[in-house]
Amino acid sequence: MSAESREFRLLVTGGGTGGHTYPALTTLRALQARLVADGTPVGVLWAGTADGLEARVTASEGIRFVPVATGKLRRSANPLGMLTTANMKDMARVPVGVAQARSIVADFRPDVILSTGGYVAVPVGLAAHMLRRPLVVHEQTTGLGLANRLLAKRATRVAVSSPPTLDLLPERVRERAVVTGNPVRAEVLTGEPLKAVDALGLDSFDPDLPVLYVTGGAQGAAQINTVVTDALPWLLQHANVVHQCGPDHLPAMFERTASLPAELAARYRVLGFVGPELPDVLALADLVVSRSGAGTVAELTALGKPSVLIPLASSAGNEQAENARRLQSLGAAIALEGDLTVSDLRGALAGLLADAGRRGRMADNARADGRPDAADRLVDVLLEAAGSS
């Protein structure tokens, strides 16, 4: 686009969770950076749920936001089990949301619409189809979310995060699909190990031992905290450990680890939350123990980090287990599922902590699967879809 071009308009929809919200945010920032550098102003409007994460994120990021009514479908293995009062009430909101979305699309007149999934994406995606506006659907997980499964048939282009997802699409949709990867925040890719040492006061770490980063996500994970704590007397003989346990778990973690011998305690740093330091902590880490959500997997592979993955059993569609198994099949991770024991964790970590060469091979396998340029790839798809309208 030339400097004389009118404002390029992007409508974003999707949210409810960070897995839907942050890839969209990363992509829209990449689009803005590219077009503004070419002299083209970018107008962004985000349509989401009023009480969803996307409403809070857009407010903090200075992005214009409009709420859309939507309903949540509570799934059940038994189809009759879905005929609940809550489901019926929520489904009755969908036509209202479609009417709102149609008005939003008609008034904003976007050049392209990016949908990253979540229930709120359905009415906006349907409105895009009705008004013949270009719609790009992005799927973050290996499987297909319910919203994206519905919208993929109506989308101009479908972007997926990994090749196996292509096989889940109908053949006629597959022709419009492309593998972009899952957008990773640019700052995650720019970490510096020494900054983590300075910011977190890790001077007491043993430079001859590998660094293990343990995380259960922003809120922590009781399962991971428990098994790691029980393993610490052994673990700290073989590694330095940075442990992000979740703010609510921090007092209990301090209590449980207070009796560690001073020599071992010097190699252990427990934190409630890791914020701006996260890129530097990841850069410092030789090995990661974590959940296996789509965003986490995207970051680990983009950075080329070997990992031991402990899927959240209650994740939608068992997606975390699928993610962990896929990385294990690539030789990039070890997956630990089910009722995890200290013995399981020790068995997974012992060989990795003792063998830098094995960690290096796993890192290479992770990096080969990673797509650090996923946001730029998705921007390409958005611009292509906009240009074809």
Helices and strands as residue ranges (DSSP letters): E 8-13, H 18-37, E 42-48, H 53-61, E 64-67, G 79-82, H 85-108, E 112-115, H 121-130, E 135-139, H 146-152, E 157-160, G 163-168, H 171-174, E 177-179, G 186-190, H 193-200, E 211-215, H 222-235, E 240-244, G 247-249, H 250-257, H 262-265, E 268-271, H 278-284, E 287-290, H 294-303, E 307-309, G 316-318, H 319-329, E 333-335, H 342-354, H 356-369, H 374-387
